[in-house]
Amino acid sequence: MQSDFFCRSSTIVARDLIGCSLTVGGVGGIIVETEAYEPDDPASHSYKGPTPRNTAMFGEAGRAYVYRSYGIHWCFNIVCLPASAVLIRAIEPVEGIDQMRQRRGLEPLRLLCSGPGRLCQALGIDLSLNGLPLDQEPMRILPATTQAAVAIGTRIGITRAVEQPWRFGLAGSPFLSRKL
């Protein structure tokens, strides 16, 4: 997808990413859950301005912002307008499922990529991808082939601005990290 797709509000991009395909090194699937983060959002990493950790959020749209959550799990975001991003929370595994299972050390398809940490582990996403463009290998995002039915809810795993309805998911998908 071209960078102009991402040069919009993260709330719009987050919704429009539902049903798109995401692959990293040929491993991936259909995006089924996202969350939006805006510059004036107290839950966003960019809220207090640039830091060494969030530099990618202030860079070009259509690039990866990867960070470690709680010192344990990697999280994968897509930069939109400056200081805004979309967290990819879950995908439906489609390509490279055996490799995902090997990386995750488990079998159940539903659990391979249902959550930001699981998704990053299954797709091999780490800090080495931070700041890289999404329209070049190893990453690819392709448009949805059909119109997705999108469910909307509040974000999870945060303590500030929890009331914002900026979590989007593929309605009825069993691959969501948590029901919407």
Residue, then its C-alpha position, 0 to 999 in steps of 0.5 A: m500500500q502506498s504511503d498516502f493511505f497512511c497519511r490520514s488520521s490513525t482512527i480512519v487508518a485503523r478502521d480501514l486496515i481491517g481486512c487488509s493483508l500483512t506479511v513479514g518475510g512472507v509470513g502473515g495473514i488478514i488484519v482483524e484487530t487494530e487500535a488507534y493512537e493520536p498525538d493529543d491522546p494521553a495513552s499514546h507514546s507520542y503524547k509527551g513529545p519525541t523520545p529515543r523510543n518513539t522517534a519513528m512515530f514522528g517520522e514518515a507515514g507508512r513506516a513501522y513503529v516497534y517497541r517492547s511492552y513491559g520489557i517482554h513483548w514486541c508491539f507492531n504499529i504503523v505510523c500515520l500522520p506525525a505522532s500518530a500510529v495504529l497498533i496491530r493487535a491481531i491477524e488471522p493466520v494465512e501464510g507461513i502457519d508452520q513457521m508461526r507455530q514453530r516461533r510460538g511453540l504452539e498449535p492452536l491456530r486461533l492463538l497464534c496471532s491473537g494479541p500484539g505480543r503473540l502477533c510479533q512473535a509469530l511474524g518474527i517482528d522485533l526492533s530491527l524493523n523499527g522505522l522501516p517502510l511497509d511497502q518494501e521487503p520484508m514487510r507488505i500490506l495489501p488492500a482488502t479484497t472485500q469490504a470488511a464488517v467492522a466492530i468498534g470498541t474501547r482500547i484495552g491494556i491501557t490506563r489513560a483515555v480508556e473511554q475512546p472507541w478506537r479499537f476496531g475489529l473484524a466483526g465475528s472473527p475468532f482471531l481477535s485478542r478479546k471480543l469487541 
